[in-house]
Amino acid sequence: MSSCRICRGKLKKIINLGKIALVGNFFKKKKKLKKYKISLNFCSTCKHVQISEVVNPNLLFKKYLWETGISKSNINLIKNLILILKKFNINQNSKVLEIASNDGSFLSLLNKRFKCFSIGIDPAKNMKKISGKKNFLSIIDYFNFRLSTKIKKKFKKFNFIVARNVLAHVRNPNEIFKGVNNLLLNNGIFIIEVPHLENIIVQNQYDNIFHEHVGFHSLKSIVDLSKRHNLKVFDVEKIESQGGSLRCYICKTSLNKKIKRKVNSLIKQEQKLGLYSSVKLKDFKRKILVHITMIQNLIKSLKNRQKIISVYGASGKGQALLQFCNLNNNVIDYVFDKSKKKQGCYTPGTYIKIKNPSEIKKTGTQYLLLLSWNIKKEIIEQEKKFIKNGGKFIIPFPSPRVMIK
């Protein structure tokens, strides 16, 4: 793309990250995978940060291996959101739509509590097998204005529409907002959760840059999208998801709902941090290159001391980081992950075997590079025996370090 996915303004380059294999492309037998160009840019008009290379979404999302319900941290976030919906007076007569419903964890828990009519939309056919057994209607498709018109014709409008960790994945987010406006009742609430650009820039989380993540959102970019489609952000909060996310509460512009002070306060904070500054955004390149050198030097020094180094977490961000830092099967012995779908496979572009975490001790691993660092507390609690036996975790961000007890 040469123009902004929000406003069609001209894109300016922050950093060219070369070519990487698709981070969700795990495979049972070692084979060379096609690699795709990837670069980070910002819009010269609205300053929205985004990649410019877009891969066919069917390659990324038709078979999807990341499951919401596999992490306790994710389930806790969902439970928290359900409590908030209660404050908005959700009840058994409410109608709820979830965009990118994944394995159905959110809608399943919601319906156990309120028994309301709900629809989950997700393009991943393999997720239908998991979510199909649960208590909501499932549609295998990408959400856009066209689909919203079909849904509206059959099911009318909705009280609540939820989009958790999907907006960053969409080439044209205007389609999401246009579709939401079409389906939302006049007094309805649209809730978005999205990784926050502040954390990505300030904490140097460049492992978030991969082909599934087309856009990196500030609150300003959500406000800009809302305004374009007769919607408004009336409230916002920071949540501990994906290394730091925003949860935005949105309604129709026509609804007499006062915009809370913290919306404007957070936009001022973003401005102060330089998230809309061309100079600050271009400086992100230097920070990325420094970090790559630091992590390579740390791993190299441990390897020179004959240490056995493995990785914990076969997340998308982890696969991006391994490839950006050229940490392949020559320096990393194994990857450990709880997902049974990934166990027994090899990592894309770096060819490292993925094993069940129960095998950590058997492999003699001494250091674990924690790539699912966004659920660090949960993983460290799970692997207390590894630490007790002298094992150490390497925390990659904001600066790579060996975790001391």
Order of alpha helices (4+ residues) and beta strands (2+ residues): beta-beta-beta-alpha-alpha-beta-alpha-beta-alpha-beta-alpha-beta-alpha-beta-alpha-beta-alpha-beta-beta-alpha-alpha-beta-alpha-beta-beta-alpha-beta-alpha-alpha-beta-beta
